[in-house]
Amino acid sequence: LFPNDYFKNVQNLRRWSTDYAFNQLRKPNLKGDWRKHARAAVVNAYYNALENSIEFPAGILQGSFFSRDKPNYLNFGGIGFVIGHEITHGFDDRGRQFDKDGNNKNWWDSQTDSNFKDRA
């Protein structure tokens, strides 16, 4: 830790983060491991194709998506929009390539797959 050197602290943090990520490469992927889902302060929902899950960190329940000062219809509409948006990622050009268990497997009918590719 370098209390007066922001640049050096950022370098150390990035080095630690990179080392941690590389150390995870040879370890088994445990689907549903809580450490992958523990970023509560993040303000970004996302679709995780490998686990066929949608992530809604607690941080998204603030600001323009959700507020205790807004009427319920605005809160439900705002977070409903986010939920609907993330669901569609399960069927977009990347998400459609994974089955219900998160395996990279084409589960679409060949005609549906062809139609999707034509329109995309």
C-alpha positions, 0 to 999 in steps of 0.5 A, a space after each residue: 500500500 502506497 498512501 500517497 501514490 495513486 498510480 502505484 496503488 492502481 498498478 498493484 490492484 490490477 496486478 492482483 486482479 490479473 493474478 487472481 483471474 489467471 489462478 482461476 483458469 485451471 479450477 473447475 467452474 462451479 455454477 451458482 458459486 456465490 462469489 460470482 454473484 456477490 457484487 451488490 454495489 454494482 448498478 448493472 444487470 446482465 444475462 449470464 449465458 454460462 449459467 442461464 441466469 439473469 443477475 440483478 445486483 442490489 445496486 440497480 435498485 436505486 436512481 432512475 430504475 428504482 426509488 422509494 420516493 417514486 410511485 410503485 408504477 414507476 418502480 415496477 415499470 423501470 425494473 420491469 424494463 430492465 428484467 425484460 431487456 435481460 431476458 431477451 439476451 437469452 435469445 440474442 445472437 450469443 445467448 441462443 447458443 447456450 441451452 438451459 444448463 448453460 452448455 454451448 449447444 444449439 437447441 433451436 429448430 433448424 428452420 428457426 435457426 435459419 430464420 434468425 440468421 436471415 433476419 440478423 
